[in-house]
Amino acid sequence: MSYAKIRSTVLGAVYALSLITASSSFGQQAAGGPVLNPSHPESYVVQSGDTLWDIAAMFLRDPWYWPEIWQINPQVENPHLIFPGDTLSLSFLDDGRPAVTVTRGPAGPIEGGPTDRLSPQIRSQPIEQAIPTIRYDTLRAFLSRPVVLDAEQMTSLPYLVAVPSGIVASAGREIYVRGTDAPVGTVFNVVHPGNTLVDPDDGEIIGYQGLYVGQGRVREAGDPATVFLTETVREASVGDLLVDEESIAPVNYFPSAPLELIDGRIMSVLDGVSVVGQYQVIVINRGARDGLEPGHVLSVYQAGEVVNDTVRITSFTPEKVQLPDRLAATTMVFRVFDRMSYALVMEATREIRVLDFVRNPDLR
């Protein structure tokens, strides 16, 4: 059995034992259940600009337990969603567990008239106005633009073959592209092939990062075709690839702990930095086939160093000691592929680096 499988088995046993021994009583809440934030409010009126993560952290020590305290009211429209103006109230169930319920607020002030009184009745509100789990602007590029390329795409997608009078181009300029018979007017995203994504567990190449360059529209069909760059965030260069425009709607999901045991590693950081901080995006080597879904929360552990024991030397070669992994951050998965996922660092207490571990939320 490989080291990775042995490690996963041992961690699974420890995690399962922790879940079994954790108390389910609110009065004796331990690691396995929701614990209230010591400074929690009794009620809160949702404001424009709030996020579900911020609200969950307001009520709970660990925001990913939100689904366990959220009490769905079947008499309100879209009971899973929260809107500005809604009032969230904390109460306790018969067994002492905390619960949060919603009273729908007004859909919005009526021009020239008073604001509606708070009411638990059904009222119409566009779903798009619901508060997001995290700020959508933070992830817009990763939700609406291609971010992963596979080996087949690297050799089959249309590519930038030349730039008139130069080697790079930006918005407002034309580029020449081979490998497409798309008609005039077709819109493409231009992507620069980035880092190779290698699974640190087995060394297998999972894919390649696609760095968004900009967007272009076919101006003249042919071989090569002429594409006009309508926008760019970085310069386009020979070898960049063109992919079909992709649009993914913002996702409203509850932060929650994965149901499956997750024991993975950080493969890459999208900003290309070596040390990761809050609100940066990491790429991990676990995905849908491992049970991950958007909204799942994972803890990041800083890999423990291997040091020499120089205190009690029993031979000419000092004994190697593996220091414990240390909890470093909390992340939330927001986009999932088969073998990998993208996660946003929500809270960081230590430096995070490539190859650090990602696991089920710390049970504390």
C-alpha positions in Angstrom: 0.0 0.0 0.0 1.4 3.4 -0.9 2.2 6.1 1.6 -0.6 8.3 0.3 -3.2 5.5 0.8 -1.9 4.7 4.3 -2.0 8.4 5.3 -5.6 8.7 3.9 -6.7 5.5 5.9 -5.2 6.7 9.1 -6.6 10.2 8.8 -10.0 8.7 7.9 -10.0 6.7 11.1 -9.0 9.7 13.2 -11.6 11.9 11.6 -14.4 9.3 12.0 -13.4 8.8 15.7 -13.6 12.5 16.3 -17.1 12.7 14.8 -18.3 9.8 17.0 -16.9 11.2 20.2 -18.0 14.8 19.6 -21.0 15.9 21.7 -24.2 16.8 19.9 -25.6 18.7 22.9 -25.4 22.5 22.6 -24.6 22.8 26.3 -21.6 20.5 25.9 -20.7 21.4 22.3 -17.3 20.0 21.3 -15.5 19.7 18.1 -18.2 18.0 16.0 -21.0 20.5 16.0 -21.8 24.2 15.7 -20.4 26.5 18.3 -21.8 30.1 18.6 -19.5 33.1 18.1 -19.1 34.5 21.6 -20.1 37.9 20.3 -23.1 36.7 18.2 -26.1 38.9 17.8 -29.7 37.8 18.8 -30.9 39.1 15.5 -29.5 40.8 12.4 -31.0 42.7 9.5 -29.2 41.7 6.3 -27.5 44.7 4.5 -26.6 45.2 0.9 -23.0 44.1 0.4 -23.2 41.3 3.0 -22.0 37.8 2.1 -23.3 34.6 3.6 -19.8 33.7 4.8 -19.7 37.0 6.8 -23.1 36.4 8.3 -22.3 32.8 9.2 -19.1 34.0 10.9 -21.2 36.6 12.8 -23.3 33.8 14.4 -20.8 30.9 14.4 -17.3 30.3 15.4 -17.0 28.0 12.3 -19.0 29.4 9.4 -19.2 26.0 7.6 -21.7 24.8 10.2 -24.2 27.2 8.9 -26.4 24.5 7.2 -26.8 22.9 10.6 -28.4 26.0 12.3 -30.3 27.4 9.2 -34.0 26.7 9.7 -35.8 26.7 6.4 -39.2 28.4 6.6 -41.4 26.8 3.9 -43.8 29.8 4.0 -41.2 32.1 2.5 -40.2 32.3 -1.2 -36.8 30.8 -2.0 -36.2 29.7 1.6 -32.5 28.8 1.0 -31.7 32.4 -0.1 -31.2 35.5 2.0 -32.0 39.0 0.7 -31.1 42.5 1.9 -33.7 43.6 4.4 -34.4 40.1 5.8 -34.1 39.7 9.6 -32.2 36.7 10.9 -33.1 35.7 14.4 -31.3 33.3 16.8 -33.3 30.8 18.8 -32.8 27.5 20.5 -34.4 24.1 19.7 -35.9 21.9 22.4 -32.6 20.0 22.6 -30.7 23.2 23.2 -29.2 23.4 19.7 -29.0 26.9 18.2 -31.1 27.8 15.1 -31.4 30.8 12.9 -34.7 31.7 11.2 -35.5 34.3 8.6 -38.3 36.9 8.5 -38.5 38.4 5.0 -38.0 42.1 4.8 -39.4 44.5 2.2 -38.5 43.8 -1.5 -37.4 47.4 -1.5 -38.7 50.9 -0.8 -41.6 52.1 -2.8 -40.8 55.3 -4.6 -42.8 58.1 -3.1 -44.2 55.9 -0.3 -43.3 54.2 2.9 -41.3 51.0 3.2 -43.3 47.8 3.8 -43.3 46.3 7.3 -41.3 43.1 7.9 -43.5 40.1 7.1 -43.0 36.4 7.0 -45.3 36.2 4.0 -44.3 35.3 0.5 -43.1 38.2 -1.6 -41.5 38.3 -5.0 -37.8 39.1 -5.2 -35.4 38.4 -8.1 -33.0 35.6 -7.2 -30.1 37.7 -8.5 -30.6 40.1 -5.6 -29.9 37.3 -3.0 -26.7 37.9 -1.1 -23.8 35.8 -2.4 -21.8 33.3 -0.4 -18.7 35.3 -1.1 -18.2 38.5 -3.1 -18.8 37.6 -6.7 -16.3 40.2 -8.0 -13.5 38.3 -6.3 -14.2 35.3 -8.4 -15.7 36.7 -11.6 -12.7 35.9 -13.7 -12.5 32.3 -12.4 -16.2 31.6 -12.9 -16.7 33.1 -16.4 -13.3 32.5 -18.1 -11.6 29.2 -19.0 -9.1 28.2 -16.3 -8.2 24.6 -17.1 -6.8 23.2 -20.3 -6.2 19.5 -21.0 -3.5 17.9 -23.1 -5.8 17.5 -26.1 -6.8 21.2 -26.0 -3.1 22.2 -26.0 -2.7 20.7 -29.4 -6.1 21.2 -31.0 -7.3 24.7 -30.1 -6.9 27.6 -32.5 -3.7 29.5 -31.8 -2.2 32.9 -32.3 0.3 32.5 -35.1 1.4 36.1 -35.7 0.9 39.8 -34.7 1.1 42.5 -37.3 4.2 44.6 -36.8 5.3 43.0 -33.6 5.3 40.0 -31.3 2.6 41.1 -28.8 -0.8 42.8 -29.1 -3.3 44.4 -26.8 -6.9 45.7 -27.0 -7.7 47.5 -30.2 -5.3 45.6 -32.4 -5.6 42.6 -34.8 -4.0 39.2 -34.5 -3.7 36.3 -36.9 -5.1 33.0 -35.9 -4.8 29.5 -37.3 -6.9 26.4 -36.7 -10.4 27.9 -36.9 -13.1 28.1 -39.5 -15.4 30.2 -37.3 -17.5 32.7 -39.2 -17.1 36.5 -39.0 -18.4 37.8 -35.7 -17.5 34.8 -33.6 -16.2 35.7 -30.1 -13.3 33.9 -28.5 -11.5 34.1 -25.2 -7.7 34.4 -25.7 -5.8 32.2 -23.1 -2.1 32.0 -22.4 -1.0 28.4 -21.5 0.3 28.6 -17.9 1.7 26.2 -15.4 1.5 22.5 -15.8 -0.8 21.1 -13.1 0.9 18.0 -11.7 -0.8 15.8 -9.0 1.8 15.6 -6.2 0.5 12.2 -5.1 1.3 10.3 -8.3 3.2 12.8 -10.5 0.5 12.6 -13.2 -0.3 15.7 -15.3 -3.9 16.7 -14.6 -4.0 19.7 -17.0 -2.6 23.2 -17.6 -3.6 26.5 -16.2 -5.2 28.9 -18.7 -4.3 32.5 -18.0 -6.9 34.8 -19.3 -5.5 37.3 -21.8 -8.6 38.9 -23.3 -11.4 38.6 -25.8 -11.5 38.9 -29.5 -13.9 38.8 -32.4 -13.3 37.2 -35.8 -13.1 40.1 -38.3 -12.0 38.1 -41.4 -12.4 34.3 -41.9 -9.6 32.3 -43.5 -6.3 30.6 -42.8 -5.1 32.5 -41.0 -8.2 34.3 -39.7 -8.0 37.9 -38.6 -9.2 38.5 -35.0 -9.8 41.9 -33.5 -8.9 42.1 -29.8 -11.8 43.9 -28.0 -10.4 43.7 -24.5 -7.2 42.5 -22.8 -5.9 42.2 -19.3 -2.4 41.3 -20.5 -0.6 41.3 -23.8 -1.4 38.6 -26.3 1.6 36.8 -27.8 2.4 34.1 -30.4 1.3 30.7 -29.1 -1.7 31.9 -27.1 -4.8 29.8 -27.6 -8.4 30.7 -28.5 -11.3 29.0 -26.7 -15.0 29.4 -27.0 -16.5 32.0 -24.7 -17.8 30.5 -21.5 -20.3 32.0 -19.1 -21.1 30.5 -15.7 -23.8 32.2 -13.6 -22.9 33.2 -10.0 -23.6 30.3 -7.6 -25.4 30.7 -4.3 -24.5 27.9 -2.1 -24.1 27.3 1.7 -20.6 26.8 3.1 -20.5 23.2 4.5 -18.0 20.5 5.4 -17.5 17.7 2.8 -19.3 14.4 3.5 -16.3 12.4 2.2 -12.8 12.3 3.6 -10.6 14.8 1.8 -6.8 14.6 2.0 -5.2 16.5 -0.8 -2.4 19.0 -1.6 -2.1 22.5 -3.1 -0.9 22.1 -6.7 -0.6 25.7 -7.7 -1.5 29.3 -6.9 -3.1 31.3 -9.6 -1.3 34.6 -8.9 2.0 32.8 -9.2 3.2 33.8 -5.8 5.1 31.4 -3.5 3.3 32.5 -0.3 -0.5 32.5 -0.2 -2.7 34.9 1.8 -6.4 35.7 2.3 -8.6 35.9 -0.8 -6.1 34.3 -3.1 -7.1 31.3 -5.2 -5.4 28.0 -4.9 -5.6 24.9 -7.0 -5.9 21.5 -5.2 -5.6 18.0 -6.4 -9.1 16.8 -5.3 -12.3 17.2 -7.3 -15.7 15.9 -8.1 -14.6 12.3 -8.1 -13.4 12.7 -4.5 -16.8 14.1 -3.4 -16.0 17.8 -3.5 -18.7 20.3 -4.4 -18.9 24.2 -4.6 -19.3 25.5 -1.1 -17.3 22.8 0.6 -14.9 24.2 3.2 -11.4 22.7 3.7 -8.6 23.4 6.2 -5.1 24.0 5.0 -2.2 22.6 7.0 1.3 23.9 6.7 3.5 20.8 6.0 5.7 20.1 9.0 9.4 20.3 8.5 11.9 17.4 8.9 14.6 18.4 11.4 17.6 16.7 12.9 17.4 15.6 16.6 20.7 17.1 17.8 19.9 16.7 21.5 20.4 13.0 22.1 22.6 11.7 19.3 23.0 7.9 19.4 25.0 7.5 16.2 27.1 9.5 13.7 23.9 10.3 11.8 21.3 12.4 13.7 17.8 11.0 13.8 15.3 12.7 11.5 12.1 14.0 13.2 8.9 14.9 11.3 7.3 18.0 12.9 3.5 18.1 13.0 1.5 19.8 10.3 0.1 23.1 11.5 -3.3 24.5 10.8 -2.7 27.5 8.5 -6.0 28.6 6.8 -9.6 27.9 5.9 -10.6 27.8 2.3 -13.8 27.4 0.4 -14.1 25.5 -2.9 -15.9 27.5 -5.6 -15.3 25.6 -8.8 -14.9 21.8 -9.2 -13.5 19.7 -12.0 -13.1 15.9 -12.1 -9.7 15.7 -10.5 -9.0 19.2 -9.2 -10.7 22.2 -7.7 -10.3 25.9 -7.2 -10.7 27.3 -3.7 -10.6 30.8 -2.2 -8.6 31.4 1.0 -11.1 32.8 3.4 -9.0 33.1 6.6 -5.2 32.6 7.0 -3.3 32.5 10.2 0.0 31.2 8.8 1.9 31.2 5.5 0.5 28.8 2.9 2.6 27.3 0.2 2.3 24.9 -2.8 2.3 21.2 -1.5 0.7 22.1 1.8 -2.2 19.8 2.8 -5.9 20.4 2.4 -8.2 18.3 4.6 -11.7 18.3 6.1 -12.4 21.3 8.3 -10.4 21.3 11.6 -12.6 19.8 14.3 -10.9 21.7 17.1 
